[in-house]
């Protein structure tokens, strides 16, 4: 798949183990007459100025929200108070996504709200999840629970379809893979591997690409809706979103820890190539 471009993390074994899940996730949404979708994102990283949200996650989330709302499907977002302002910036950067409700309550409160709302699918993208010792850990193995409330319980709260997108092994959904596979594939893998599983785990070179991929896969399996689903998914929208995230959302690149319009150390041009390839694949 286009989104499974290797970016130097050695994640190909994880991608191979989850092959086909992107299509299955898209088909699960397409099969529902009126899907209602809950999104989860927000991954803060330690910096000299304190924890700050990273640029990976909000963009892919906002592109999915824009596509779903353009198709007429209700969408909600769950994140934490630290990441909410960045997520708001990402959403308002795409007109179709601008009025997506953002929930920052505890998981139990949100679970009741989402069940009452009739959510059918929950998609977690680049959200750090609990490791086997119950603590969320970043790629360096550091415990980030002091600024990363567990949203795993929301993800697992009901029998909705659980879709997860990640790129590093420590995100919600990675519990679908054997711990041994993550341990031998990812640095600090045994320590950081998330224990929370998903129905459909999507692994991408960069998590944002997984969000773009969900939009593209839906356009491919729902060709009548393809024009509206793909309306916001282009390099221009993405570049504006990322630039605003850095300028207004207090975000940093999760790899370089710098406040610049890059994602996982990669420039806008790389992400533009992925978006163009997804659009080509989606429209045949």
VEXDREN-2710 file (C-alpha; in Angstrom, 1 decimal):
% VEXDREN-2710
k/r/px/py/pz
1/UNK/0.0/0.0/0.0
2/UNK/1.0/3.6/-0.6
3/UNK/1.0/4.4/3.1
4/UNK/3.5/1.6/3.9
5/UNK/6.5/3.4/2.8
6/UNK/9.5/2.5/5.0
7/UNK/10.9/5.6/6.6
8/UNK/13.9/4.2/8.4
9/UNK/12.2/2.7/11.5
10/UNK/12.4/-0.9/10.2
11/UNK/8.7/-1.2/10.6
12/UNK/8.1/-3.4/7.5
13/UNK/7.5/-6.6/9.5
14/UNK/4.7/-4.8/11.3
15/UNK/3.3/-3.5/8.0
16/UNK/3.4/-7.0/6.5
17/UNK/1.6/-8.4/9.5
18/UNK/-1.3/-5.9/9.1
19/UNK/-1.6/-6.1/5.3
20/UNK/-5.2/-5.8/4.1
21/UNK/-6.5/-4.1/7.3
22/UNK/-6.9/-0.7/5.6
23/UNK/-9.3/-2.1/3.1
24/UNK/-11.2/-4.1/5.8
25/UNK/-11.5/-0.9/7.9
26/UNK/-12.9/1.1/4.9
27/UNK/-15.3/-1.7/4.0
28/UNK/-16.6/-1.8/7.6
29/UNK/-17.5/1.9/7.3
30/UNK/-19.0/1.5/3.8
31/UNK/-21.2/-1.4/4.9
32/UNK/-23.0/0.7/7.5
33/UNK/-26.0/2.8/6.2
34/UNK/-25.3/5.8/8.4
35/UNK/-22.0/5.5/10.1
36/UNK/-21.2/7.7/13.1
37/UNK/-17.5/8.0/13.8
38/UNK/-15.5/8.9/16.9
39/UNK/-11.9/9.9/16.4
40/UNK/-9.1/9.8/19.0
41/UNK/-5.7/11.5/18.7
42/UNK/-3.1/13.6/20.4
43/UNK/0.4/12.6/21.3
44/UNK/2.5/15.0/23.4
45/UNK/6.3/14.8/23.6
46/UNK/8.6/16.3/26.2
47/UNK/10.4/19.4/25.2
48/UNK/12.5/22.0/27.1
49/UNK/9.3/24.1/27.3
50/UNK/7.3/21.2/28.7
51/UNK/5.2/18.7/26.9
52/UNK/3.9/19.8/23.5
53/UNK/1.7/18.0/21.0
54/UNK/3.4/16.5/18.0
55/UNK/2.6/17.3/14.4
56/UNK/1.7/13.6/13.6
57/UNK/-1.9/12.7/14.3
58/UNK/-3.9/16.0/14.2
59/UNK/-3.5/16.3/10.4
60/UNK/-4.6/12.7/9.6
61/UNK/-7.4/13.1/12.1
62/UNK/-8.6/16.4/10.5
63/UNK/-8.5/14.9/7.0
64/UNK/-10.6/12.0/8.1
65/UNK/-13.1/14.4/9.9
66/UNK/-13.4/16.6/6.8
67/UNK/-14.0/13.6/4.5
68/UNK/-16.5/12.0/6.8
69/UNK/-18.5/15.2/7.4
70/UNK/-18.4/15.9/3.6
71/UNK/-20.1/12.5/3.2
72/UNK/-22.7/13.5/5.7
73/UNK/-21.5/11.3/8.6
74/UNK/-21.5/12.7/12.1
75/UNK/-18.0/12.9/13.7
76/UNK/-16.7/13.6/17.2
77/UNK/-13.1/13.9/18.4
78/UNK/-11.7/12.8/21.8
79/UNK/-8.3/14.1/22.9
80/UNK/-6.8/15.6/26.1
81/UNK/-6.7/19.2/27.3
82/UNK/-3.0/19.5/26.3
83/UNK/-3.6/18.4/22.7
84/UNK/-7.1/19.9/22.2
85/UNK/-5.9/23.4/21.0
86/UNK/-3.7/21.8/18.3
87/UNK/-6.5/19.5/17.2
88/UNK/-8.8/22.6/17.0
89/UNK/-6.3/24.3/14.8
90/UNK/-6.1/21.3/12.5
91/UNK/-9.9/21.0/12.3
92/UNK/-10.5/24.7/11.4
93/UNK/-7.8/24.5/8.8
94/UNK/-10.1/22.3/6.7
95/UNK/-13.5/24.0/6.3
96/UNK/-15.4/20.8/6.1
97/UNK/-14.0/19.7/9.5
98/UNK/-14.2/23.1/11.3
99/UNK/-17.2/22.4/13.5
100/UNK/-16.3/18.9/14.7
101/UNK/-17.1/18.6/18.4
102/UNK/-14.0/18.1/20.6
103/UNK/-14.4/16.0/23.8
104/UNK/-11.8/16.3/26.6
105/UNK/-13.6/14.6/29.5
106/UNK/-12.4/11.4/31.2
107/UNK/-12.8/8.1/29.3
108/UNK/-15.8/6.9/31.3
109/UNK/-17.8/10.2/30.7
110/UNK/-16.9/10.1/27.0
111/UNK/-17.9/6.4/26.7
112/UNK/-21.4/7.2/27.9
113/UNK/-21.7/10.2/25.6
114/UNK/-20.4/8.3/22.6
115/UNK/-22.7/5.3/23.3
116/UNK/-25.7/7.7/23.6
117/UNK/-24.6/9.3/20.3
118/UNK/-24.8/5.9/18.6
119/UNK/-21.1/5.9/17.5
120/UNK/-20.6/2.9/15.1
121/UNK/-16.8/3.2/14.5
122/UNK/-13.9/4.5/16.6
123/UNK/-10.7/5.4/14.9
124/UNK/-7.6/6.1/17.0
125/UNK/-4.7/7.7/15.2
126/UNK/-1.3/8.3/16.8
127/UNK/-2.5/8.1/20.3
128/UNK/-0.1/6.7/22.9
129/UNK/-1.7/3.7/24.7
130/UNK/-1.0/1.6/27.7
131/UNK/2.0/-0.7/27.7
132/UNK/1.9/-4.0/29.5
133/UNK/2.7/-2.4/32.8
134/UNK/-0.3/-0.1/32.4
135/UNK/1.8/3.0/31.6
136/UNK/1.9/4.8/28.2
137/UNK/5.5/5.2/27.0
138/UNK/7.1/7.2/24.3
139/UNK/9.6/5.8/21.8
140/UNK/12.4/6.4/24.3
141/UNK/10.6/4.3/26.9
142/UNK/9.7/7.2/29.1
143/UNK/6.5/7.1/31.1
144/UNK/4.3/9.9/29.8
145/UNK/1.2/9.2/31.9
146/UNK/1.5/12.5/33.7
147/UNK/0.4/14.3/30.6
148/UNK/-1.2/11.5/28.6
149/UNK/-4.6/10.5/30.1
150/UNK/-5.5/7.0/29.1
151/UNK/-8.1/7.0/26.3
152/UNK/-7.7/3.2/25.8
153/UNK/-10.8/2.7/28.0
154/UNK/-12.9/4.9/25.6
155/UNK/-11.5/2.9/22.6
156/UNK/-12.6/-0.4/24.2
157/UNK/-15.8/0.9/25.9
158/UNK/-18.4/-0.6/23.5
159/UNK/-18.9/-3.0/20.6
160/UNK/-18.3/-0.3/18.0
161/UNK/-15.8/-1.2/15.2
162/UNK/-12.3/-0.4/16.6
163/UNK/-9.8/0.9/14.0
164/UNK/-6.4/2.0/15.0
165/UNK/-3.5/3.8/13.1
166/UNK/0.0/3.9/14.3
167/UNK/3.6/3.9/13.2
168/UNK/5.8/3.1/16.2
169/UNK/4.5/0.2/18.3
170/UNK/3.3/2.3/21.3
171/UNK/0.0/3.5/19.9
172/UNK/-3.5/2.3/20.7
173/UNK/-4.2/-0.7/18.6
174/UNK/-0.7/-2.2/18.6
175/UNK/-1.9/-4.9/21.1
176/UNK/-3.2/-6.7/18.0
177/UNK/0.3/-7.7/17.2
178/UNK/2.4/-10.3/19.1
179/UNK/4.6/-8.5/21.7
180/UNK/7.5/-10.6/20.4
181/UNK/7.1/-9.1/16.9
182/UNK/7.2/-5.5/18.2
183/UNK/10.1/-6.3/20.6
184/UNK/12.3/-7.5/17.8
185/UNK/11.2/-4.8/15.3
186/UNK/11.1/-1.6/17.3
187/UNK/13.8/-0.1/19.6
188/UNK/12.6/-0.5/23.2
189/UNK/9.7/-2.5/21.7
190/UNK/9.1/-4.8/24.6
191/UNK/8.9/-1.9/27.1
192/UNK/6.8/0.5/25.0
193/UNK/4.5/-1.9/23.1
194/UNK/0.8/-0.9/23.6
195/UNK/-1.3/-3.7/25.0
196/UNK/-4.6/-2.4/23.6
197/UNK/-5.9/-4.2/20.6
198/UNK/-8.0/-3.1/17.6
199/UNK/-10.3/-4.9/15.1
200/UNK/-8.4/-3.3/12.3
201/UNK/-4.8/-2.2/13.0
202/UNK/-3.3/0.0/10.2
203/UNK/0.4/0.6/10.3
204/UNK/1.9/3.4/8.1
205/UNK/5.3/4.9/7.7
206/UNK/3.8/8.0/9.3
207/UNK/0.5/7.9/11.2
208/UNK/-0.9/10.9/9.2
209/UNK/-0.5/8.8/6.1
210/UNK/-2.8/6.2/7.6
211/UNK/-5.5/8.8/8.0
212/UNK/-5.1/9.9/4.4
213/UNK/-5.2/6.2/3.5
214/UNK/-8.5/5.7/5.2
215/UNK/-10.0/8.5/3.2
216/UNK/-8.5/7.1/0.0
217/UNK/-9.7/3.6/0.7
218/UNK/-13.2/4.8/1.3
219/UNK/-13.1/6.7/-2.0
220/UNK/-12.1/3.5/-3.7
221/UNK/-14.8/1.3/-2.2
222/UNK/-17.5/4.1/-2.4
223/UNK/-16.8/5.6/-5.9
224/UNK/-20.1/7.6/-5.9
225/UNK/-18.9/9.5/-2.9
226/UNK/-15.2/9.8/-4.0
227/UNK/-15.5/13.4/-5.2
228/UNK/-16.7/14.6/-1.8
229/UNK/-14.5/12.3/0.3
230/UNK/-11.4/13.5/-1.6
231/UNK/-12.4/17.2/-1.6
232/UNK/-10.0/18.3/1.1
233/UNK/-7.3/15.7/0.6
234/UNK/-4.6/17.5/-1.4
235/UNK/-1.1/18.9/-0.8
236/UNK/-2.3/22.5/-0.6
237/UNK/-4.8/21.9/2.2
238/UNK/-2.3/19.7/4.0
239/UNK/0.5/22.2/3.8
240/UNK/-1.7/25.0/5.2
241/UNK/-2.9/22.8/8.0
242/UNK/0.6/21.8/9.0
243/UNK/1.9/25.4/8.9
244/UNK/-1.0/26.5/11.0
245/UNK/-0.4/23.7/13.5
246/UNK/3.1/25.0/14.1
247/UNK/2.2/28.6/14.1
248/UNK/-1.0/28.5/16.2
249/UNK/-1.1/25.0/17.8
250/UNK/2.1/24.9/19.8
251/UNK/3.2/21.7/18.1
252/UNK/6.6/20.3/17.4
253/UNK/7.9/17.5/15.1
254/UNK/7.8/14.4/17.2
255/UNK/11.2/13.2/15.9
256/UNK/13.2/16.4/15.7
257/UNK/11.3/18.1/18.6
258/UNK/11.5/21.4/16.6
259/UNK/8.6/23.7/15.9
260/UNK/8.7/23.4/12.2
261/UNK/6.3/22.3/9.5
262/UNK/7.6/18.7/9.3
263/UNK/6.2/15.4/10.4
264/UNK/8.5/12.7/11.8
265/UNK/11.4/14.6/10.4
266/UNK/10.0/14.7/6.8
267/UNK/9.3/17.8/4.8
268/UNK/6.0/18.8/3.2
269/UNK/7.1/17.6/-0.2
270/UNK/7.3/14.0/1.1
271/UNK/3.8/14.1/2.5
272/UNK/2.6/15.7/-0.8
273/UNK/3.9/12.7/-2.7
274/UNK/2.0/10.3/-0.5
275/UNK/-1.2/12.3/-0.9
276/UNK/-0.9/12.4/-4.6
277/UNK/-0.2/8.6/-4.8
278/UNK/-3.3/8.0/-2.5
279/UNK/-5.5/10.1/-4.8
280/UNK/-4.3/8.2/-7.9
281/UNK/-4.9/4.8/-6.2
282/UNK/-8.3/5.9/-5.0
283/UNK/-9.6/7.0/-8.4
284/UNK/-8.1/4.3/-10.5
END
